[in-house]
Amino acid sequence: MPRPKRKNVVVIQMKFWLIPGRDDDVICYLQTIPVGHRASAVIKAMRGGLMNEPKMPTEQEESNSILDALGDSWI
C-alpha cells in the first residue's frame, strides 16, 4: 500500500467478506465503483448510513402504534 501523501492521516485496513445471495446489494454497489475510488465510496456510504440512523420511538408514539395495531377492538 502506498504511503499517504498527507501528514496526520489515519490508515485503517479493512476486509469485507460478502456472501452472494445475502449481500447482493453491497456487491452490486461496490462493482459500480472504480477500484481507486472504493475507499471514498465506503466512507461516503458509512457517513450517509450514520446520518440516517433510525431514532427510537417516544413512549407516546409506541402507545399510538399499539393502539393502531389493535384497530377498533380497543374502543
Summary of the structure (lengths in Angstrom):
residues: 75
radius of gyration: 21.3
end to end distance: 66.3
largest distance: 68.0
contacts: 96
relative contact order: 0.06
helix: 55%
strand: 0%
